[in-house]
Amino acid sequence: MSAPYTDHPLQPGDRAPNIVLDAISRDGTIALDDFRGRSPLLIGLFRGLLCPFCRRHVAAMAQLNPALREKGVNSLAVVNTPVERARLYFRYHPIPGLLAASDPERASHRAFGLPLLEFTENETDWPYKVGMDVVTTMRVDRPGELPEPMNPDAAGDLLNTRDGYEITDADQKVRIPGHMQLVGHFLLDREGVVRWSFTEVEDEGQNMCRALNPEELMSAASEVVP
């Protein structure tokens, strides 16, 4: 599918473009216009399921979904994983009640202005390039899962090993060597206008692989429901 492109993340007040994606959690497709005029929508745009942080963030969205639905807010998780691979994964790791869609070409990420980050040796131009010298200073803290705060690369390797996640050919096809898709959440009102967001772009990379703050999200959700 084709979609508009923006070189920076959509901000509160921006109107989200329509995107149409293959549904994972049911047959057919899912379009943002399906929700326009009907209900607010929280859309989470993630990397492929080969990313252990994104697997956890999708699971967290599923846990928050009932509370959001009580407020009249729908939720949609979008992953870069090809649809059949994603359906197989969620067959064994259910996300009951959460809509999910496949976007292996990352069209939705481009439409919402989430850059494809390039890893370099020591050149940083955030959020388009980051040196590995900078990445090694970043820290991800997941108490109970990581022995201590770790840089995203080391933390991801450890979590994948612990999860026993098997990277298949389908996963490999969406990988772009030397790059990583930045991700985020956007809360849209019933007219499709962004009212709140949390992305990895902000704070010069300090949000890398971090989960959103549920209290901030639920507060924002209360304000978008008339």
C-alpha positions as CSV (number, residue, x, y, z in Angstrom):
1,M,0.0,0.0,0.0
2,S,1.1,3.6,-0.5
3,A,0.7,6.2,2.3
4,P,1.7,9.8,2.8
5,Y,5.3,10.3,4.2
6,T,6.4,12.8,6.8
7,D,9.9,13.2,8.1
8,H,9.0,13.8,11.7
9,P,6.5,12.1,14.1
10,L,3.0,13.4,14.0
11,Q,2.2,15.7,16.8
12,P,-0.9,16.5,18.8
13,G,-3.2,18.4,16.4
14,D,-2.0,16.6,13.3
15,R,-4.5,14.6,11.4
16,A,-3.4,10.9,10.9
17,P,-3.6,9.6,7.3
18,N,-5.6,6.6,6.4
19,I,-3.7,3.4,6.1
20,V,-5.0,0.0,5.1
21,L,-3.2,-3.1,6.4
22,D,-3.7,-6.9,6.5
23,A,-5.4,-8.0,9.7
24,I,-3.6,-10.5,11.9
25,S,-6.3,-11.1,14.5
26,R,-9.1,-11.7,12.0
27,D,-9.5,-12.1,8.2
28,G,-9.4,-9.1,5.8
29,T,-7.9,-5.7,6.3
30,I,-8.0,-3.0,8.9
31,A,-8.1,0.7,7.9
32,L,-7.8,3.7,10.1
33,D,-10.8,5.1,8.4
34,D,-12.8,2.2,9.9
35,F,-12.6,4.1,13.2
36,R,-12.9,7.7,12.0
37,G,-16.2,9.2,13.1
38,R,-16.8,6.2,15.3
39,S,-14.3,6.0,18.2
40,P,-10.9,7.2,19.4
41,L,-8.0,4.8,18.6
42,L,-4.7,4.0,20.2
43,I,-2.4,2.8,17.5
44,G,0.9,1.1,18.4
45,L,3.5,1.0,15.6
46,F,6.1,-1.6,16.4
47,R,9.1,-3.4,14.9
48,G,8.7,-7.0,13.9
49,L,8.0,-9.7,16.4
50,L,11.7,-10.6,16.3
51,C,12.1,-7.5,18.6
52,P,11.7,-8.7,22.2
53,F,10.8,-5.3,23.5
54,C,8.0,-5.0,20.9
55,R,6.6,-8.4,21.8
56,R,6.3,-7.1,25.3
57,H,4.8,-3.8,24.3
58,V,2.1,-5.6,22.3
59,A,1.4,-7.8,25.3
60,A,1.1,-4.6,27.4
61,M,-1.3,-3.1,24.9
62,A,-3.5,-6.2,25.2
63,Q,-3.5,-5.8,29.0
64,L,-4.5,-2.2,28.8
65,N,-7.1,-2.8,26.1
66,P,-10.1,-3.6,28.5
67,A,-9.6,-0.4,30.5
68,L,-9.4,1.6,27.2
69,R,-12.5,-0.1,25.9
70,E,-14.3,1.0,29.0
71,K,-13.5,4.5,28.1
72,G,-14.7,4.0,24.5
73,V,-11.1,3.8,23.0
74,N,-10.2,1.1,20.5
75,S,-6.6,-0.2,20.2
76,L,-4.6,-1.5,17.2
77,A,-1.1,-3.0,17.3
78,V,0.9,-2.9,14.1
79,V,4.0,-5.1,13.6
80,N,6.5,-5.3,10.7
81,T,6.1,-9.1,10.7
82,P,4.6,-10.7,7.6
83,V,0.9,-11.7,8.3
84,E,1.2,-15.5,8.3
85,R,4.2,-15.4,10.6
86,A,2.4,-13.1,12.9
87,R,-0.7,-15.2,13.0
88,L,1.4,-18.2,13.9
89,Y,3.1,-16.3,16.7
90,F,-0.1,-15.0,18.2
91,R,-1.7,-18.5,18.0
92,Y,0.7,-19.5,20.8
93,H,0.9,-16.1,22.4
94,P,-2.7,-14.8,22.4
95,I,-3.7,-11.2,22.7
96,P,-7.4,-11.6,23.4
97,G,-9.5,-8.7,22.2
98,L,-6.7,-6.7,20.7
99,L,-6.8,-5.8,17.1
100,A,-3.5,-6.4,15.3
101,A,-2.3,-5.8,11.8
102,S,0.8,-6.6,9.6
103,D,2.9,-4.0,7.9
104,P,6.2,-5.6,6.7
105,E,6.9,-2.7,4.4
106,R,6.6,-0.2,7.4
107,A,4.3,2.1,5.4
108,S,2.4,3.0,8.6
109,H,5.6,4.0,10.3
110,R,6.5,6.3,7.5
111,A,3.0,7.8,7.4
112,F,3.3,8.6,11.1
113,G,6.8,10.0,10.7
114,L,8.8,7.3,12.6
115,P,12.3,7.2,11.0
116,L,14.4,4.2,10.0
117,L,17.4,4.6,12.3
118,E,20.9,3.9,10.8
119,F,23.6,2.5,13.0
120,T,27.0,3.9,12.4
121,E,30.4,3.5,14.1
122,N,30.6,6.9,15.7
123,E,28.3,9.4,13.8
124,T,25.1,10.5,15.5
125,D,22.4,12.6,13.9
126,W,19.4,11.6,16.0
127,P,16.8,10.3,15.0
128,Y,18.3,9.3,11.6
129,K,21.7,8.0,12.6
130,V,23.2,6.8,15.9
131,G,26.8,5.8,16.6
132,M,27.4,2.5,18.4
133,D,29.5,4.5,20.8
134,V,26.2,6.2,21.9
135,V,24.1,3.0,21.9
136,T,26.5,1.4,24.4
137,T,25.8,4.2,26.8
138,M,22.0,3.8,26.6
139,R,20.2,1.8,29.3
140,V,17.1,-0.3,29.3
141,D,15.7,-1.2,32.7
142,R,13.3,-4.1,33.0
143,P,13.3,-5.2,36.7
144,G,12.7,-8.9,37.0
145,E,13.8,-9.6,33.4
146,L,17.2,-8.0,33.2
147,P,19.8,-8.5,35.9
148,E,20.6,-4.7,35.7
149,P,20.0,-1.8,33.3
150,M,21.7,-2.8,30.0
151,N,22.3,-1.2,26.6
152,P,19.5,-2.0,24.1
153,D,21.6,-4.4,22.0
154,A,22.8,-6.5,24.9
155,A,19.3,-6.4,26.6
156,G,17.6,-7.5,23.4
157,D,20.0,-10.4,22.9
158,L,19.4,-11.6,26.5
159,L,15.6,-11.4,26.2
160,N,15.5,-13.2,22.9
161,T,17.6,-16.0,24.4
162,R,15.4,-16.2,27.5
163,D,12.2,-16.2,25.3
164,G,13.6,-18.9,23.1
165,Y,12.3,-16.9,20.1
166,E,13.2,-18.6,16.8
167,I,14.0,-16.2,14.1
168,T,12.6,-17.6,10.8
169,D,13.1,-16.7,7.2
170,A,10.0,-14.6,7.3
171,D,11.6,-12.5,10.1
172,Q,14.8,-12.2,8.2
173,K,13.1,-10.9,5.1
174,V,12.0,-7.7,7.0
175,R,15.3,-7.0,8.6
176,I,17.4,-4.2,7.2
177,P,21.0,-4.7,8.1
178,G,22.5,-1.8,10.0
179,H,19.1,-0.2,10.6
180,M,16.3,-0.2,13.2
181,Q,12.8,1.1,12.8
182,L,11.8,3.5,15.5
183,V,8.4,2.9,17.0
184,G,5.7,4.6,19.1
185,H,2.1,5.0,20.2
186,F,-0.4,7.5,18.9
187,L,-3.7,8.3,20.5
188,L,-6.2,9.5,17.9
189,D,-9.6,11.1,18.7
190,R,-12.7,10.0,16.8
191,E,-11.9,12.3,13.9
192,G,-8.4,10.8,13.5
193,V,-6.5,13.7,15.0
194,V,-3.5,13.0,17.2
195,R,-4.1,13.9,20.8
196,W,-1.2,12.2,22.6
197,S,1.9,10.3,21.6
198,F,4.9,8.4,23.0
199,T,7.7,7.5,20.6
200,E,11.3,6.5,20.6
201,V,12.2,9.7,18.7
202,E,11.9,12.0,21.7
203,D,14.6,12.7,24.3
204,E,17.5,11.9,22.0
205,G,17.0,8.2,22.2
206,Q,16.4,7.9,25.9
207,N,13.0,6.3,25.0
208,M,14.6,3.5,23.1
209,C,12.9,0.2,23.9
210,R,11.0,1.8,26.8
211,A,7.4,1.1,27.5
212,L,4.9,3.9,27.7
213,N,3.5,5.2,31.0
214,P,0.1,3.7,31.5
215,E,-1.1,6.5,33.8
216,E,-0.2,9.1,31.2
217,L,-2.0,7.1,28.5
218,M,-5.2,6.6,30.6
219,S,-5.2,10.3,31.5
220,A,-5.0,11.3,27.8
221,A,-7.6,8.7,26.9
222,S,-10.0,10.3,29.4
223,E,-9.6,13.6,27.6
224,V,-10.3,12.4,24.1
225,V,-13.6,10.7,24.9
226,P,-16.5,13.3,24.9
